[in-house]
Each structure stands twice: as C-alpha cells, then as structure tokens.
Amino acid sequence: MSFGHGGPSWGPRDSGTPDWAALAEESAAKSRRRKWLLIGGGVLATAAVAAIVATAVVSAGKGDPEAGASASPLPGPADLPPESADPAPSFSSVAPAPPPDPMDFITDEKKDKQPITVDGFFPGKKLTSGDRVHLKGPTARTTRCAEGTQGALGAVLTRNGCDQLIRATYTRDGVAVTVGVAVFGTEAQAKKAVEESAGGVASLSGGGVPVFCRAGVVCRRTANSYGRYAYFSVGGFTGGTNVTKDDRAVFTAGDDLTNFTFHQIRHRGEVQASAAASAAASAAASAATA
C-alpha cells in the first residue's frame, strides 16, 4: 500500500502535530516559578518565627535590664523549699572519759569483784606452750595461806594479810611444777610479801603425781607479784633428783607455768575493764536518748 499526497504528514509545519520543544520550555518555566515560590515562603516563615521569639525574649526580660536572654526567672525566697523542722545535731564539749585501765581492777580488792576460783587461774586439763604440753594434776585452795607453804613463807604471807592461796601442779616428762597464787587486799601487800619471801610454796602431789621437792631435795623456786596477787613456784624431778643450773627442762617448765599465771592475772583485769567500759557506754547512750 502506498500513500499519496492525501496521506498524513509528520513534519514540523503540520498544524496537527504537537510542538514538543515549546511544551518542554513551558514545563521548565513552571518548575522555576514553583521553586522560587517555595523558597520565598520559607523565608517568610523563618522571619515570622524569629519575630515571635524576639517578642518572647523582650516580654521575659521586661522591667529587668540585666535579664538578658534568659527565658526563666531565678527562684525567689518564696520558691525555696521550707527549712527542716528537725533540730540541728549537737555535740558535747566534754571529752569522753579514757577507757579503764585493767591494772586498776587487780590492784585493790574494792574494784576486783570477779570471783576467785581455781579454774579462773588454772583452766582446762593441760597447758600448751609452743610444742610443750604440761598436764594439770592436783589443785588446792585454802584461806589459811600458811598451810600451803614451806619454811618461812607461811609467816610472811600471814603477816602481810594473805586472804587465800590457790595451788596447781603440772607435769611433763618427769618434771613437776607447783604454782601458788596468794591473794592480798592491795598491791602494796603483795609486793611486800614477795620482797620478804623466804622458803617457798609447798609442792602439791596426788592424783598420779608422786611427792616431789620435799625432804631436803634441791628444787627451783620463784616469787613474783602482779597487782594484788603474789605468785610462787617450785619445780623439780618427780624421781627426787636434785635440780642443777644445767637442768633446762625444769627451768623451761617453771617459766611456762609462771608466765601463764602472770597472763591469767592480767587477763582478769582486762575482762573487768572491758565490762566497765561497756557499762559506761550503755549508760551514756541511755542518757543521750532520754
């Protein structure tokens, strides 16, 4: 099939054909106008917001030239929280009393109120000192102090006002030591008894411990005091052999027992001082809360 002069024509001069270039130019012009309208509207909106903010700032600072740009006024006295109704803590200007001295409780019978017993000075069934174990044997307690002594010590104790004498014997590997604690009313009496001491405490046998340090056998004797207590020892061999300065086993056993006795007397004072301090603290606490 062929087309003659009466067929359709797609040339640019044909009035029935759209002008695509003109349409494109018109669309671009409309886009540019819309863009400028949007930009102009944004500028106007920004200016309006700035004007509102400026008005708020001026209103907040009105009447106060130093207000600056602060949007919130500082709190006044009426805005502060009310003061607490609780009273302020108070502190005493009086310094607390110093803790009691344990020595005060073992130098005078008026303060030394803890019961005096054999187990209080010689507790348990044995004494361990390092790797040495001394087994406790017989014990005794008497208010007739001279009965537990030998030689002139009985008269010395009686003359200085001895109230009672407590004894205990310990043994280890053929060595026996008897320690005696003489109780006096004051520290001065105990010291004087030691200064005047002669003879010694009598060895205490029984309960499987044979008689020792009697009938002229040479033994080691010691005498010391602490507080209102004087303590004495006599030590030797259970077989009746005389003690010499080279018999270290006897000296070591005697030192173990006398050191232990000293610590027991001191512990007696510490216990009573601690109890007195606790009582004073409880009384002070009660007075503070009354």
Secondary structure as UniProt FT lines:
FT   TURN            5..6
FT   TURN            12..13
FT   TURN            15..16
FT   HELIX           20..60
FT   TURN            61..63
FT   TURN            65..66
FT   TURN            68..69
FT   HELIX           77..79
FT   HELIX           102..105
FT   TURN            109..111
FT   HELIX           118..121
FT   STRAND          126..129
FT   TURN            130..131
FT   STRAND          132..142
FT   HELIX           145..148
FT   STRAND          149..150
FT   TURN            151..152
FT   HELIX           153..159
FT   TURN            160..161
FT   STRAND          164..172
FT   TURN            173..174
FT   STRAND          175..183
FT   HELIX           187..195
FT   STRAND          200..201
FT   TURN            207..208
FT   TURN            215..216
FT   STRAND          220..226
FT   TURN            227..228
FT   STRAND          229..237
FT   TURN            238..239
FT   TURN            245..246
FT   HELIX           248..289
//
